[in-house]
Amino acid sequence: MPSEGAAEKLARSTRYLPNAIAPRRTALLIVDVQVDFVSPTGVVGQAGVDLAALEAPLERIQTLIEAARKSGATLAFARVVTRPETDSRALRNLHLRMGDPPEALAICRAGTSGAEYYRVRPQGGDIEIEKPLYSSFVGTDLDARLRAQGIDTLVVAGFTTECCVDCTVRDAFHRDYDVFVVADACASYEEGLHRGALDGLSRHCATLIDTAGILNAWR
């Protein structure tokens, strides 16, 4: 959960949520709910990483998706899909400097089960994009597709808070979207990273909200 300061900001935000996230101009953006990141059978789970912190946020994400569909808010799904021929040179060099083996890049590979969604699924009419790296805006047409539907506000949930959620939120803010991060529907593999990311985002480019606040606003 967010730090004390961030929690206070979250509580204040609930007063104006119904207008701020009106469904007609808001998209719920689900980030990287994929087998390799979330499932025990995926790359991260098979590496022995404790996935327990992701379970409750994942259940809330499923609840949020249902609420968005009922309210008429736009649904947008972003997932990483990597390929050897398009692997980032900078990411490859970063892994080398950190001492990681070359196979560290082989996550969410195109055509593998690891790249598939996990316990969520887009439907016809939803926005769906595949991204090569962390941000949902870089190397994709997400911005154009949101603008085409009159969206100027994003409610963001997914994994992991300090990586793909963080990068997506910052890029959305710099593209002039009003951004709300669902603090209890995001998670990191380490609680400290989750808290730190929420604190940084709430200070500079996003408003923290929680699942209960969104459900109330969209009723």
N, C-alpha and C positions, 0 to 999 in steps of 0.2 A: 504494500500500500504506500501512498505518497508520504513524504515527510510531513511534519506538523505544519510548516508554512504552506506547503502545497495543498494540504488538506483544507486549510482555511480558505485558500483561493477556490478550491473545489466547492466548498459549501456556499460561498458567495455567488458562484456562477449559477446555481440552481434557480435563483430568483428570476432571471431573464431568459432561461433556456427555451421556453415555448416559442418565443419570437426569434431567438437567435438561431435555432436549428429547425425552422419551419420546413416540413417535408418537401414542399414544392421547389425549394432551392438548395436542398441539402442531400449529400451523398454519404452513406455509410461505407467507408473504405476498409476492407478486410485485407490485412497484409500477411502474406506468407504462412497461412495455415496449411502446411504441407507435411507429407509423410516424413521426409528427411529431417525436418525440424521438430516435429511434435510427436510422432508415433514412436513407440518402443521398437518398432521394426525398422525405423529409418536410420540414416547414417549417424545422427547425433545420439539416438537411443542406443544403438549397437556399440557406440564408443564408450558406453557406461555412464553417460551424463544423466543426472537425476532430473527427470521430467515432471516431478510432482508439482512444481510451482506453476506449470502450464495448464493443469487440469481444470481448476476452477475458472480461470479466465476463458478457456475454451468453451466451457458450458455457457458462460455469459455471452460470448460471441454468438453462439447458436441462438440464444434468446434475443439478442439484438437484431440478428438477421430476420427473425420472424416478426419482430416489432416493426422493422423498417418496411417489410412487405405490406403489413397491415396498414401502416400509416401513409403509404404512397411515396416514401423517400426512395431515392435512387440507390441501388446496390452496385458497388464496384468491388471487384476482386483482383488483387495483384498477387502474382506468384513468381518466384525465381525459376527460370529455366536456363540452364547453362549448357554450353557446347565447347568442346576442346578448341575448335577453330575460332571461337569468339571470346575465349577467356581473356579477361583484362590483363594486359601487360603489367600494369601497376599493382594489381592484386597478386599476380604471380610473384613479382619481386618482393612485395610485402611479406608473403608467406616464406619466401627464401630467407629474408632477413630475420624472421621470427624463428627460423629453424624448423619449419613445418615441411613434411614430405610433399612431393608433387601431387600425390593423390588427395591432398587436402582441398584441392580445387574441384574435385569430382563429387559435387553435391548437387542434388536436384538436376541431374543430367536429363536432357531431353530423351524421351522414350523409355525412361525408367519409372518404376513405381514411386520412387522417392520424390519425383517432381509433382506427383498428383496431390490434389487437395485431400485434407484429412478431416473427416466428419463435418465438412461444409461442402456446398456445391452451388455454383452459379446456375441460374435459370435463364430461359429465353428472355431477352430484353435487358438483362443485367450487363453492365460494363465489365469486361474481363481483359486484363492485359498480362503479357509475359514480359519480365524485365531481366536484363542480364546481370545486374548488380543489386545494390541495396535500395536505392531510391526508386519509387514507383513512377517517377516522372522522367528519369534519364533513360534515353533510348526507347521510349514508348510514346504512344499517342494519347496518353491518359488526359493530359490537359485539354487537348482539342475535343475529346469526347465528352468531358465534363462540361466545357463551355457550350457545346452544341445542345446540351440539355438544360442550359440555364442555371447550372450549379455554381454557386459562389462560396459554399460552406461545406467543410468536410468534417465528419465525425470518424476518427481513426481508431481502429483496434487491431490487435494481432501480435506478431512475434518477429524478432525480439525487440524489447523496448529500446535498448541502447543502440541497436544496429539499424535494421530496415525500417522500423517505425520512426525512429529518430530522424533518419535521413529523409524519409518521405515527408514527415511533418515540416521539417525545415524548408525543403524544396517547395512544398505547397504554400507556405507562408511567403516565400520570396516570389511566388507567382500570384500573390494578392488574394489568396483564399483566406477566409476566416476558418481557423482550425481548432477543433476540439479533440482532445485525446481522452479516450475512455480509460481512466487510470486502473480500474479493476478488471478490464478486459484486454490488458496487455501484460506481458511478463518477460523476464529474462531468466536465464539459467542460474544466475546469481542475484539474490535479492538486492544487494548493494548497487549493482549495475542498474536494476530497474528503478530504484529510488533516485539514484543520481540522474538518470536520464529524464525522469519526470520533473525533477527539480529544475534542471537546465531548460527544458522545453517550456515549463510554466513561467519562467522568468523572462523569456525572450520572444516566443513566437506561437504559443498555443495556450488554450484554456483547458484546465483539467476538469473533467466531469466524471460521474460514475454511472453504472448501468441503471440503477434505480432512477436517477435524475432523467435519463433519456426516456425510459419507459413512461414516466409521469408526463414528460413533455409531449411525447408522441401519442398519448391517449387523448 
